[in-house]
């Protein structure tokens, strides 16, 4: 067993909470643009028009185009004050009548476990794609001292309702439309989410929130509460048991990741960042927090447009001079041919590219480095259970490393600040084993499960290396199921999995969950699913089925089963 850790100056800074960090960031320049909805750019892409000129001047910062919708830090602050007050009243006063709230007729409440020092927060689901409303909703829920559950509107109905039910959601906040036809369309009162009547639904959009008259609620800042919130967000991951698992993430995990990035890769000068990642993927949190908590403008493209036209991301990055990009290697590999013809303009603005979610092949890095020699490339490693990221490798050190090491993928590197990595092995292998993660990044385990079950383990310090700082007792670690090997440089490389969990488009998928779902189909007796890679390393899921009875047309049954699965699983999980 070997152990690595990385302490940091940020341990001593006393960062209290995300809510106060936002207040500090917003107060620096309240009139500064905080969020841009790229509606003008989207309209141009849809119509096939030429590249637009910014409304003010070609050199204005941030660039804003005709049709874009902009929101200042002052507007965000006012909206958060308003929404958090509304949420507090709705949660605390059962008879409170908010004009945009629909309550179910009956609602069974479950008891929440409590102890003297920790309280279980109420879970508020956010049913909306990346948008200014989503950012405000997250910050409002955190301000209230509760926990948020992101729900991607593209997910099938059954999955959304299952998550709402298993999480005992107290309220769903549903987005109105700030993107018009390009974003989250307004939810009608006849929407299935409302008609299901599983819990109260609050309609919310920037166009209406400030018009709601409501008095201020007096409630304690989360960091001033005598009792600590057990978790501040809930995100579901694919489970090997056939059911998704709800991971209880902490505010200290999010803050630690944010502070590490600020310390080692700070946003300097006038930059624009992007919020384009699905809310169902853990990386989206740092994507927008890294901008908002830095007083940096963030540009949000219509999520549906990027899904339908992946290549449009290149135009988006160019038009808005985006300086940082978060992506999975498979997406970069897919747009690489277009990048090779259109990289000149991006050279001047793209300063940092963060790759995560999948193995990052050395050959892909080589192609990117040749196109963008001045851009910094980071390879991050982690999972939802460890606040997204726990190790990093700066590819500026890769040429030197390749002189002494024969590796096909970029190392996942060393622990970020306040994280610890242990390689756990049954055999006497000091530099190879299962990657176990501890430290501030660790989540509070899975909802409805003990933190010491299902992949979490206590490791006694006397079994670890001598350079551990504490002298006795034990610490909790998350067993990732990934195997790693430590290089002579101290960097880790990923070498495989212990189970049938795979990564596709950066998302963790338990093949057993797909098989369990397939076997619920009335036409399927048995199912086996695997991940297949073609000659270009592009991955896809393949399913092999034993049907209950013989059929005449393979195409018709495949079409039927795929349509049936679309009602139960996200698109990425359909073979």
ZAMARGU-4260 file (C-alpha; in steps of 0.2 Angstrom, whole numbers, plus 5000, padded with zeros to 4 digits):
<rodrens>
0) 5000/5000/5000 | 5007/5017/4995 | 5000/5034/4999 | 5002/5052/4992 | 4995/5068/4999
5) 4996/5086/4994 | 4993/5099/5008 | 4989/5117/5004 | 4990/5135/5010 | 4971/5135/5007
10) 4968/5124/5023 | 4973/5139/5033 | 4962/5152/5024 | 4946/5148/5033 | 4935/5149/5018
15) 4918/5148/5025 | 4905/5145/5012 | 4900/5147/4993 | 4887/5160/4998 | 4899/5172/5005
20) 4911/5169/4991 | 4898/5174/4979 | 4894/5190/4989 | 4912/5195/4989 | 4914/5192/4970
25) 4898/5201/4966 | 4902/5216/4976 | 4919/5219/4967 | 4909/5226/4952 | 4890/5224/4953
30) 4887/5232/4936 | 4899/5220/4927 | 4891/5207/4916 | 4891/5190/4925 | 4881/5179/4913
35) 4878/5179/4894 | 4865/5168/4886 | 4872/5166/4868 | 4855/5168/4860 | 4862/5179/4846
40) 4875/5167/4841 | 4863/5153/4842 | 4851/5162/4830 | 4865/5165/4818 | 4870/5147/4818
45) 4852/5141/4815 | 4850/5153/4800 | 4868/5150/4793 | 4872/5168/4793 | 4890/5176/4794
50) 4899/5179/4810 | 4892/5194/4819 | 4901/5209/4825 | 4899/5213/4844 | 4886/5226/4848
55) 4899/5239/4855 | 4915/5236/4846 | 4925/5221/4840 | 4937/5223/4855 | 4923/5224/4868
60) 4925/5213/4884 | 4915/5202/4885 | 4909/5202/4867 | 4890/5203/4866 | 4880/5201/4850
65) 4863/5207/4844 | 4851/5195/4852 | 4861/5189/4867 | 4854/5191/4884 | 4865/5198/4898
70) 4864/5198/4917 | 4875/5208/4929 | 4882/5203/4945 | 4869/5215/4953 | 4855/5206/4945
75) 4861/5189/4950 | 4863/5195/4968 | 4845/5203/4968 | 4838/5187/4961 | 4847/5176/4973
80) 4840/5186/4988 | 4822/5185/4981 | 4822/5167/4976 | 4831/5161/4993 | 4818/5171/5003
85) 4804/5163/4993 | 4811/5146/4995 | 4813/5148/5014 | 4795/5153/5016 | 4789/5139/5005
90) 4799/5126/5015 | 4795/5134/5032 | 4777/5139/5030 | 4766/5126/5023 | 4751/5138/5020
95) 4762/5151/5011 | 4755/5155/4994 | 4768/5159/4981 | 4760/5163/4964 | 4771/5152/4954
100) 4770/5137/4966 | 4759/5121/4962 | 4757/5110/4977 | 4752/5091/4976 | 4736/5086/4985
105) 4744/5074/4996 | 4763/5072/5001 | 4770/5059/5013 | 4785/5066/5022 | 4799/5055/5028
110) 4808/5058/5044 | 4825/5065/5043 | 4839/5058/5053 | 4848/5071/5064 | 4861/5072/5078
115) 4867/5086/5089 | 4881/5093/5076 | 4874/5088/5059 | 4857/5090/5051 | 4850/5082/5035
120) 4846/5096/5023 | 4830/5096/5013 | 4833/5091/4994 | 4827/5103/4981 | 4827/5097/4963
125) 4832/5109/4949 | 4824/5104/4933 | 4833/5114/4920 | 4848/5114/4908 | 4863/5126/4910
130) 4856/5143/4911 | 4857/5159/4922 | 4841/5152/4931 | 4851/5136/4935 | 4866/5146/4943
135) 4854/5157/4953 | 4844/5141/4959 | 4860/5133/4965 | 4866/5148/4974 | 4849/5151/4982
140) 4847/5133/4988 | 4865/5134/4996 | 4860/5151/5004 | 4845/5143/5012 | 4856/5129/5019
145) 4848/5115/5010 | 4854/5103/4996 | 4851/5104/4977 | 4848/5089/4965 | 4852/5093/4947
150) 4839/5085/4934 | 4843/5086/4916 | 4827/5089/4906 | 4833/5078/4892 | 4832/5063/4904
155) 4818/5051/4902 | 4802/5054/4913 | 4804/5038/4922 | 4822/5042/4928 | 4817/5059/4933
160) 4802/5053/4943 | 4812/5039/4951 | 4826/5051/4957 | 4813/5063/4964 | 4805/5049/4974
165) 4820/5040/4980 | 4828/5057/4986 | 4812/5062/4995 | 4813/5079/4986 | 4804/5093/4995
170) 4802/5105/4980 | 4806/5105/4961 | 4812/5122/4954 | 4807/5121/4936 | 4815/5134/4923
175) 4805/5146/4913 | 4813/5152/4897 | 4827/5165/4896 | 4834/5156/4880 | 4817/5157/4871
180) 4817/5143/4857 | 4835/5139/4860 | 4835/5134/4879 | 4823/5127/4892 | 4805/5130/4885
185) 4793/5136/4898 | 4784/5122/4908 | 4766/5123/4906 | 4754/5118/4920 | 4750/5103/4910
190) 4768/5097/4909 | 4770/5079/4915 | 4781/5085/4930 | 4767/5095/4936 | 4753/5082/4933
195) 4763/5068/4942 | 4760/5078/4958 | 4775/5069/4967 | 4780/5085/4975 | 4777/5104/4974
200) 4784/5113/4958 | 4790/5131/4958 | 4791/5140/4941 | 4805/5152/4940 | 4813/5162/4926
205) 4823/5178/4926 | 4809/5187/4917 | 4797/5185/4932 | 4807/5183/4948 | 4810/5201/4952
210) 4791/5205/4949 | 4786/5193/4963 | 4783/5204/4979 | 4789/5195/4994 | 4796/5201/5011
215) 4814/5196/5016 | 4815/5180/5026 | 4828/5181/5041 | 4838/5165/5041 | 4856/5161/5046
220) 4870/5160/5034 | 4875/5142/5031 | 4893/5145/5038 | 4885/5153/5054 | 4873/5138/5058
225) 4878/5129/5074 | 4874/5113/5066 | 4883/5107/5050 | 4874/5103/5034 | 4877/5084/5030
230) 4878/5087/5012 | 4874/5102/5000 | 4871/5093/4983 | 4865/5076/4977 | 4870/5068/4961
235) 4866/5051/4954 | 4878/5039/4946 | 4876/5023/4937 | 4875/5008/4949 | 4881/4990/4947
240) 4866/4984/4957 | 4855/4990/4942 | 4849/5006/4951 | 4857/5023/4951 | 4866/5029/4967
245) 4864/5046/4975 | 4880/5053/4980 | 4879/5066/4994 | 4892/5079/4990 | 4899/5092/5002
250) 4902/5111/5001 | 4920/5109/5008 | 4923/5097/4993 | 4917/5110/4981 | 4927/5124/4989
255) 4943/5114/4991 | 4942/5110/4972 | 4939/5129/4968 | 4953/5135/4979 | 4965/5123/4972
260) 4962/5129/4954 | 4963/5147/4960 | 4979/5144/4968 | 4988/5135/4954 | 4979/5141/4938
265) 4971/5157/4943 | 4960/5167/4931 | 4971/5183/4927 | 4965/5198/4917 | 4949/5200/4907
270) 4943/5182/4902 | 4927/5174/4897 | 4923/5156/4902 | 4910/5144/4896 | 4896/5134/4905
275) 4891/5121/4892 | 4892/5104/4902 | 4876/5094/4906 | 4869/5097/4924 | 4869/5078/4926
280) 4888/5078/4925 | 4899/5083/4940 | 4911/5094/4930 | 4897/5107/4927 | 4898/5113/4945
285) 4916/5119/4944 | 4913/5125/4926 | 4901/5139/4932 | 4908/5141/4950 | 4925/5144/4943
290) 4919/5159/4934 | 4905/5166/4945 | 4916/5166/4961 | 4930/5174/4952 | 4920/5189/4946
295) 4922/5182/4928 | 4909/5183/4914 | 4902/5166/4909 | 4894/5163/4892 | 4881/5149/4890
300) 4877/5142/4873 | 4860/5133/4871 | 4863/5116/4877 | 4851/5108/4863 | 4861/5116/4849
305) 4878/5109/4855 | 4870/5092/4857 | 4863/5092/4839 | 4879/5100/4831 | 4895/5096/4841
310) 4906/5105/4828 | 4897/5122/4833 | 4907/5122/4849 | 4922/5128/4839 | 4913/5143/4832
315) 4906/5147/4849 | 4924/5147/4857 | 4930/5158/4843 | 4915/5171/4843 | 4916/5173/4862
320) 4935/5172/4864 | 4933/5158/4877 | 4949/5156/4887 | 4945/5140/4896 | 4937/5124/4890
325) 4932/5108/4900 | 4929/5093/4889 | 4931/5074/4888 | 4944/5067/4876 | 4931/5059/4865
330) 4923/5075/4861 | 4940/5083/4857 | 4944/5068/4846 | 4928/5070/4837 | 4931/5089/4833
335) 4949/5087/4830 | 4948/5087/4811 | 4939/5103/4811 | 4951/5110/4824 | 4965/5107/4812
340) 4957/5119/4799 | 4951/5132/4811 | 4964/5133/4825 | 4972/5150/4821 | 4959/5161/4829
345) 4958/5150/4845 | 4977/5151/4848 | 4976/5168/4854 | 4961/5166/4866 | 4961/5147/4872
350) 4973/5147/4887 | 4968/5132/4897 | 4960/5115/4891 | 4954/5103/4905 | 4952/5085/4900
355) 4943/5073/4911 | 4931/5058/4912 | 4941/5046/4901 | 4959/5041/4897 | 4968/5055/4888
360) 4979/5046/4875 | 4996/5053/4872 | 4993/5053/4853 | 4978/5065/4856 | 4989/5076/4867
365) 5002/5077/4853 | 4990/5083/4840 | 4983/5096/4852 | 5000/5102/4857 | 5005/5104/4839
370) 4989/5115/4836 | 4990/5125/4852 | 5008/5125/4858 | 5005/5140/4870 | 4989/5132/4878
375) 4990/5123/4895 | 4982/5106/4895 | 4977/5098/4911 | 4972/5080/4913 | 4961/5078/4929
380) 4955/5062/4937 | 4941/5059/4949 | 4923/5054/4951 | 4906/5061/4959 | 4911/5053/4975
385) 4926/5064/4977 | 4919/5081/4972 | 4923/5078/4954 | 4942/5079/4954 | 4956/5072/4965
390) 4972/5071/4955 | 4979/5082/4941 | 4993/5081/4928 | 5000/5096/4919 | 5004/5091/4902
395) 5018/5104/4901 | 5029/5090/4909 | 5024/5077/4897 | 5039/5078/4885 | 5051/5076/4899
400) 5041/5061/4906 | 5040/5052/4889 | 5059/5052/4888 | 5060/5040/4903 | 5042/5031/4903
405) 5033/5021/4890 | 5015/5025/4892 | 5000/5026/4880 | 4989/5038/4890 | 4993/5054/4899
410) 4996/5051/4918 | 4982/5056/4930 | 4996/5064/4940 | 4996/5068/4959 | 4983/5073/4972
415) 4976/5091/4972 | 4977/5101/4988 | 4970/5092/5003 | 4967/5076/4995 | 4976/5059/4998
420) 4978/5044/4987 | 4982/5026/4992 | 4986/5012/4981 | 4978/4997/4989 | 4984/4980/4984
425) 4982/4962/4991 | 4999/4958/4984 | 5016/4966/4989 | 5016/4979/4976 | 5022/4995/4983
430) 5018/5005/4967 | 5002/4997/4960 | 4985/4994/4966 | 4967/5000/4968 | 4966/5019/4969
435) 4958/5024/4985 | 4954/5043/4989 | 4953/5052/5005 | 4953/5070/5011 | 4942/5086/5010
440) 4936/5080/4993 | 4927/5065/5000 | 4908/5064/4999 | 4896/5059/5013 | 4893/5043/5004
445) 4877/5037/4996 | 4859/5042/5001 | 4851/5030/5012 | 4867/5020/5014 | 4881/5020/5028
450) 4896/5030/5023 | 4906/5015/5027 | 4897/5004/5015 | 4897/5002/4996 | 4915/5007/4992
455) 4920/5017/5007 | 4933/5009/5018 | 4943/5014/5034 | 4962/5012/5032 | 4972/5012/5048
460) 4987/5024/5047 | 4999/5012/5054 | 4997/5002/5038 | 5001/5017/5027 | 5017/5025/5023
465) 5028/5033/5036 | 5026/5050/5029 | 5007/5052/5034 | 5005/5067/5045 | 4994/5060/5059
470) 5000/5047/5071 | 4985/5036/5075 | 4968/5030/5072 | 4961/5028/5054 | 4954/5038/5040
475) 4940/5035/5028 | 4944/5032/5009 | 4933/5029/4994 | 4938/5014/4984 | 4936/5020/4966
480) 4937/5003/4958 | 4951/5010/4946 | 4968/5003/4946 | 4984/5014/4945 | 5002/5012/4944
485) 5014/5025/4952 | 5029/5031/4940 | 5046/5035/4946 | 5041/5054/4945 | 5027/5050/4958
490) 5013/5052/4945 | 4999/5040/4944 | 4994/5031/4927 | 4977/5023/4926 | 4978/5005/4921
495) 4961/4997/4922 | 4945/4993/4932 | 4940/4980/4944 | 4922/4978/4938 | 4911/4981/4923
500) 4910/5000/4925 | 4915/5010/4909 | 4917/5028/4904 | 4907/5034/4888 | 4908/5052/4883
505) 4915/5055/4901 | 4900/5048/4910 | 4902/5033/4921 | 4891/5018/4916 | 4888/5002/4925
510) 4884/4989/4911 | 4874/4980/4924 | 4861/4994/4925 | 4858/4993/4906 | 4857/4974/4907
515) 4844/4975/4921 | 4834/4988/4912 | 4834/4978/4895 | 4828/4962/4904 | 4813/4972/4910
520) 4807/4973/4892 | 4793/4960/4889 | 4802/4954/4873 | 4819/4951/4881 | 4824/4935/4891
525) 4842/4939/4894 | 4854/4953/4890 | 4873/4956/4889 | 4881/4973/4886 | 4899/4978/4882
530) 4909/4993/4877 | 4916/4992/4860 | 4930/5003/4852 | 4933/5004/4834 | 4950/5007/4825
535) 4949/5026/4829 | 4946/5022/4847 | 4928/5029/4846 | 4918/5020/4859 | 4900/5014/4858
540) 4889/5002/4868 | 4883/4985/4861 | 4869/4974/4867 | 4867/4956/4864 | 4849/4949/4867
545) 4841/4933/4870 | 4822/4936/4865 | 4808/4927/4873 | 4801/4921/4856 | 4807/4921/4838
550) 4804/4936/4828 | 4804/4939/4809 | 4812/4956/4808 | 4828/4961/4818 | 4826/4979/4813
555) 4808/4981/4819 | 4812/4973/4836 | 4828/4983/4838 | 4819/4999/4834 | 4805/4994/4847
560) 4817/4990/4861 | 4827/5006/4858 | 4811/5017/4859 | 4806/5008/4875 | 4823/5011/4883
565) 4822/5030/4878 | 4808/5031/4891 | 4820/5024/4905 | 4838/5028/4902 | 4848/5043/4897
570) 4853/5043/4878 | 4871/5039/4883 | 4866/5023/4890 | 4856/5016/4875 | 4866/5003/4865
</rodrens>
